């Protein structure tokens, strides 16, 4: 390493002035910046001509080589080789340490290349399977990434530490402590993986869970986000989701709706059912297959209750509301044209036989009945009700105002 730094001293002699040093440094930095900017384009261009793995290797070597070259040129131009050598001697950085650093760096680069190759391989495999969603593919990438980099860090640690048994035991105890302290978070984490692979619902589905209804906007490892129909964003922990009853109204791609309508007891039920089915033909969102159904549900207080059932596709809260509104309007118009009565709530009253039933009384008979009732109470005729004087005074005042 010392010999390599010494060989860079000629750069300081070649560019002795301050302006020359700055110009060379800017040029080297510009080259590095150019490689960083065009890195993705170079990789895409090579991937279209050679295998993706080879393209990753070439572009990685170009990027790392440019970075190392820029660093060495900057050190040589500014004559910092002696300072770096003194710093290495001060911290006792010998050939052994430099060799370990080099091996660790190479392992990191190889890990990055392997990870890119594995990610592309998983993407190619998932693309051929329509049953795997984009979100599940992303989760698979993250799991694979954590696994590959964890193994790489263990190998790198084994280069610097001779015995890893103590470190692994300590990491095990630390994992137990962290697991006990964050069991709620770990529960949500495990539940998140279960949700992502069980496919109970997906992003964009209309669901009802834990008493909340809305559209799923995101499924993370820890929680599920729902946008309600009022525009609110609801975040539900995944462990709550797995412990709740989930209703997915978008899973099958269609949804059955039911509109209840009451008809008079004198109406022919079969005729009313036929009219209700005919009315649904004008509802745009109602599907023809499965065909609409009309069933007799109940004997109501004032009407026979019919259940008009029909299906809509691509269900959403908006489509459901529109379909129900159009169905109710169409059924009402159809019944009105055919003189089918939709009765109001009614009550049938009767009196007991010992009271000779009951009759409807007009105002005069009601007044006479009230006078008889007052006379039967035994009150003297000349005794005024409480407040009679005040009422008389008010009457005289009103008469005076009229005059």
PyMOL commands that set and color helices and strands:
alter all, ss='L'
color gray80, all
select helices_A, chain A and resi 2-6+9-14+18-37+39-47+52-77+81-90+95-127+134-160+165-181+183-198+238-242+269-282+317-337+353-355+363-375+388-402
alter helices_A, ss='H'
color red, helices_A
select strands_A, chain A and resi 206-209+212-219+223-227+233-237+246-248+254-263+293-299+304-313
alter strands_A, ss='S'
color yellow, strands_A
deselect
rebuild
show_as cartoon
